[in-house]
Amino acid sequence: MIKGNNIVTGVGSYLPERVVTNDELARKIDTSDEWIKERSGIRQRHIAAEGEYTSDLGVAAARRAIEDANMSVNDLDLIIVATTTPDLTFPSTASIIQEKLEMRHGAAFDIQAVCSGFIYALHIADSMLRAGPYKNALVIGAETFSRILDWEDRSTCVLFGDGAGAMVLSTANDSDSGIIANFIRSDGRYCDLLYVDGGPSRTQSVGHVRMVGNQVFRRAVKDIAIAMKECAAIAGIEPKDIDWFVPHQANQRILDGVGRQLGLTSEQIISTVAHHANTSAASVPLAFDVAMRDGRIKRGDLVMLEAFGGGFTWGATLLRF
């Protein structure tokens, strides 16, 4: 059995109460339930309430993950938050979550790799735990992507939702479980295919999501498959050897395309895109938590996590749960 090192001791997630269906969107913009489902597989998404911030979603997911790990805040050494929609330009959303959790020790910081953010954050946490002196890291993906959408652009606004997911990653000695391999990459040549048209330095504004969807789709299927093969190769296995594939929930067609390329069955692919839409950095831990709670992912299973996002950024993590 391939052995890991840092193990996932707790998992949690949170979705805002408000659900927006495709039919509701169709009453406001030129679209339809059939058009959205055909192109993305999405049926609905959750939208944060007024006054509900990324940190609030992150705190709710974090508390559930900490409880699942049978720990308290006092056991944590690190908080790493992956987000593209921070509460403020600064301080970091991780620092705000640290305060809301009443954690008076350790370190907290954000990382930004858009939809790949959680994979990047796991890699960072895994590396920091291996280097020491840290023992327990809280890794969160949290987004209020609805705040940066152009709600008159049907090519983007129908695709995204809000949510948060969290994992507690802990050191372990010679464990049969844990993170086995990480693989991350980026290519800045494609920045203009998926981006937000605002920012503090350039426009002094927040901006909205802009995307050249057909080109993003083609790159995503190709790079996701490569990332999974490279990550599996680091561990000395083939992608077909995994029990579960937990991908970034961007588009059902992307998930199906990657599955075909790698010889995975539809039953091996965890898909929540129909119910959650694309929650960016939150989508991977959200999907993992759903599959763990409903009994599909069990302790001892070999799981491949994967994401692809603006930048372009992409990556994969192989772990034994």
C-alpha positions in Angstrom: 0.0 0.0 0.0 1.3 3.5 -0.9 1.8 5.4 2.3 1.2 9.1 2.9 2.3 11.4 5.6 0.0 14.2 6.5 -3.5 12.9 6.9 -6.9 14.4 6.5 -8.4 14.3 9.9 -11.5 16.4 9.4 -13.7 17.6 6.5 -16.6 20.2 6.5 -18.5 22.4 4.1 -21.1 25.1 4.1 -23.6 26.4 1.5 -25.7 29.6 1.8 -29.4 29.1 2.4 -30.6 30.8 -0.7 -31.0 28.6 -3.8 -31.3 30.2 -7.2 -32.6 27.8 -9.9 -32.1 28.1 -13.6 -35.8 29.0 -14.0 -35.3 31.9 -11.7 -32.4 33.2 -13.7 -34.4 32.7 -16.9 -37.0 35.2 -15.7 -34.2 37.9 -15.5 -31.9 37.2 -18.4 -32.1 35.6 -21.9 -31.6 32.0 -21.0 -33.5 28.8 -20.1 -33.2 25.8 -17.8 -32.6 23.6 -20.9 -29.8 25.9 -22.3 -27.9 26.0 -19.0 -28.2 22.3 -18.3 -27.2 21.3 -21.9 -24.0 23.4 -21.7 -22.9 23.0 -18.1 -25.1 20.4 -16.3 -26.0 23.0 -13.7 -29.5 23.1 -12.3 -29.1 25.5 -9.4 -26.6 27.4 -7.3 -26.4 28.8 -3.8 -26.1 32.6 -3.3 -24.8 34.3 -0.2 -27.2 36.6 1.6 -26.7 40.3 1.9 -24.2 40.8 4.8 -23.0 37.2 4.5 -19.3 37.3 3.6 -16.6 34.9 2.4 -15.2 34.7 5.9 -18.7 33.8 7.2 -18.9 30.9 4.8 -15.3 29.8 5.6 -15.9 29.9 9.4 -19.0 27.7 9.1 -17.1 25.1 7.0 -14.1 25.4 9.3 -16.1 24.7 12.4 -17.6 21.6 10.9 -14.1 20.3 9.8 -12.7 21.0 13.2 -15.5 19.1 14.9 -15.1 16.2 12.4 -11.5 16.1 13.3 -12.5 15.9 17.0 -10.3 18.9 17.7 -10.6 22.4 19.0 -9.3 25.7 17.6 -6.4 25.4 20.2 -5.1 22.4 18.3 -4.6 24.3 15.1 -1.2 25.8 14.0 -2.1 27.2 10.6 -5.1 28.6 8.7 -4.7 28.8 4.9 -7.6 30.2 2.9 -7.9 29.9 -0.9 -10.2 32.6 -2.2 -10.7 35.0 -5.2 -13.4 36.9 -3.3 -11.8 38.1 -0.1 -13.8 40.1 2.4 -11.4 43.0 2.0 -8.2 43.8 0.0 -6.5 43.3 3.3 -6.3 42.0 5.9 -6.4 38.4 4.6 -9.7 36.6 4.9 -7.7 33.9 6.8 -6.9 36.5 9.5 -10.6 37.5 9.7 -11.5 33.8 10.0 -8.8 33.4 12.7 -10.4 36.2 14.7 -14.0 34.8 14.2 -12.8 31.4 15.5 -11.2 33.2 18.5 -7.8 31.6 17.6 -5.1 33.7 19.4 -2.0 31.8 18.1 -0.5 30.4 15.0 -0.4 31.9 11.5 -3.1 32.7 8.9 -2.8 33.7 5.3 -4.6 33.7 2.0 -3.5 32.2 -1.4 -5.0 33.1 -4.8 -5.0 30.6 -7.6 -8.7 31.1 -8.5 -10.5 27.8 -9.0 -7.2 25.8 -8.4 -6.7 27.6 -5.1 -7.7 24.7 -2.8 -5.2 22.4 -4.5 -2.5 25.0 -4.2 -3.4 25.5 -0.5 -3.2 21.8 0.2 0.2 21.6 -1.4 1.4 24.5 0.7 -0.1 23.1 3.9 1.4 19.6 3.2 4.8 21.2 2.6 4.7 23.3 5.8 3.6 20.4 7.9 6.5 18.3 6.5 9.0 21.0 7.2 7.7 21.7 10.8 7.2 22.7 13.5 3.4 22.7 12.6 1.2 19.8 13.3 -2.4 20.8 12.3 -3.4 23.0 9.4 -6.9 24.2 8.6 -7.2 24.5 4.8 -10.3 26.4 3.5 -11.7 27.1 0.1 -14.3 29.8 0.4 -16.0 32.1 -2.2 -18.8 34.6 -2.7 -18.3 34.5 -6.5 -21.8 36.0 -6.9 -20.2 39.4 -5.9 -18.0 39.5 -9.0 -20.5 38.3 -11.6 -22.1 40.5 -14.3 -25.7 39.4 -13.9 -26.5 40.5 -17.5 -23.8 38.2 -19.0 -25.5 34.9 -19.5 -22.3 33.2 -20.6 -20.8 33.6 -17.1 -23.5 34.4 -14.5 -25.3 31.1 -14.9 -22.1 29.1 -14.1 -21.1 30.2 -10.6 -22.3 29.9 -7.0 -21.2 30.6 -3.5 -19.9 28.1 -0.8 -17.1 26.9 1.3 -15.3 23.7 2.1 -12.5 22.9 4.6 -10.1 20.2 5.6 -8.0 19.7 8.7 -4.6 18.3 7.7 -2.5 16.8 10.4 1.0 15.2 10.7 1.2 11.5 11.2 4.0 9.1 11.6 4.2 6.3 9.1 0.5 6.4 8.4 -1.1 4.3 5.7 -3.4 7.3 5.0 -2.5 10.9 4.0 -1.3 13.0 1.1 0.8 10.9 -1.3 1.6 13.4 -4.1 1.0 16.9 -5.3 1.3 18.5 -8.7 0.6 22.2 -9.6 1.3 24.2 -12.7 0.3 27.6 -14.3 0.7 29.3 -17.6 0.2 33.1 -17.7 -0.1 33.2 -21.5 -3.8 32.5 -21.1 -4.7 35.3 -18.7 -7.0 37.0 -21.1 -9.2 33.9 -21.5 -10.5 33.9 -18.0 -10.1 36.9 -15.8 -11.8 39.7 -13.8 -11.7 43.1 -15.5 -11.0 45.1 -12.3 -8.5 45.3 -9.5 -7.0 47.8 -6.9 -3.9 48.7 -8.9 -5.3 48.8 -12.4 -8.9 50.1 -12.1 -9.4 50.8 -8.4 -12.5 48.6 -8.7 -13.7 45.0 -8.1 -14.7 44.2 -11.7 -16.6 41.3 -13.2 -15.7 37.8 -14.5 -15.0 37.6 -18.2 -14.4 34.3 -20.0 -13.8 32.9 -23.5 -15.7 29.7 -22.7 -14.9 27.5 -25.6 -11.1 28.0 -25.4 -11.2 27.5 -21.6 -13.1 24.2 -22.1 -10.5 22.8 -24.5 -7.5 23.8 -22.3 -9.2 22.5 -19.2 -9.9 19.0 -20.5 -6.3 18.7 -21.7 -4.5 20.1 -18.7 -6.6 18.3 -16.1 -5.8 15.0 -17.7 -2.1 15.8 -17.8 -2.2 16.9 -14.1 -3.8 13.7 -13.0 -1.3 11.6 -15.0 1.7 13.6 -13.6 0.4 13.3 -10.1 -0.3 9.6 -10.4 3.2 9.1 -11.9 4.8 10.8 -8.9 3.1 8.1 -6.8 4.0 5.3 -9.2 0.4 4.5 -10.2 -2.0 4.9 -13.1 -5.1 7.2 -12.9 -7.3 4.1 -13.4 -6.0 2.8 -10.0 -7.7 5.4 -8.0 -11.0 4.8 -6.2 -12.5 8.3 -6.6 -11.9 11.3 -8.7 -13.0 14.6 -7.0 -12.6 17.3 -9.6 -13.2 21.0 -9.6 -16.9 21.4 -10.4 -16.9 23.8 -13.4 -18.8 22.0 -16.0 -20.3 18.5 -16.3 -19.0 18.2 -19.9 -15.4 18.8 -18.7 -15.8 16.2 -16.0 -17.1 13.7 -18.6 -14.3 14.5 -21.0 -11.6 14.0 -18.5 -13.1 10.8 -17.3 -13.1 9.4 -20.9 -9.5 10.4 -21.4 -8.4 8.6 -18.3 -10.6 5.5 -18.5 -12.6 6.4 -15.4 -16.2 5.3 -15.0 -18.9 7.8 -14.3 -19.4 6.2 -10.9 -15.9 7.0 -9.9 -16.3 10.8 -10.6 -17.8 12.8 -7.8 -20.1 15.5 -9.3 -22.0 18.1 -7.5 -22.0 20.7 -10.3 -25.8 20.3 -10.9 -26.6 21.4 -7.3 -23.7 23.8 -6.4 -22.5 25.2 -9.8 -18.9 26.4 -9.9 -17.9 27.6 -6.5 -14.3 28.2 -7.6 -11.8 27.4 -4.8 -14.6 25.9 -2.6 -15.7 23.3 -5.2 -13.2 20.5 -4.5 -13.6 20.4 -0.7 -17.3 20.9 -1.0 -17.6 17.9 -3.3 -15.3 15.8 -1.1 -17.4 16.5 1.9 -20.6 15.6 0.1 -19.2 12.3 -1.1 -17.8 11.5 2.4 -21.1 12.3 4.1 -23.2 10.2 1.7 -20.9 7.2 2.2 -19.1 7.0 -1.1 -15.7 8.1 0.0 -14.5 5.9 2.9 -11.4 5.7 5.0 -8.7 3.8 3.1 -9.9 4.9 -0.3 -7.4 6.3 -2.8 -8.7 9.7 -4.0 -7.5 12.1 -6.7 -8.4 15.8 -6.3 -8.1 18.1 -9.2 -8.8 21.7 -10.3 -8.3 24.1 -13.2 -8.8 27.9 -13.0 -7.9 31.3 -14.3 -4.2 32.2 -14.8 -4.3 29.5 -16.2 -3.6 27.4 -13.1 -4.2 23.7 -12.6 -3.1 20.9 -10.3 -3.9 17.6 -8.6 -3.5 16.0 -5.2 -3.4 12.2 -4.6 -4.4 11.1 -1.1 -5.5 8.0 0.8 -8.4 9.0 3.0 
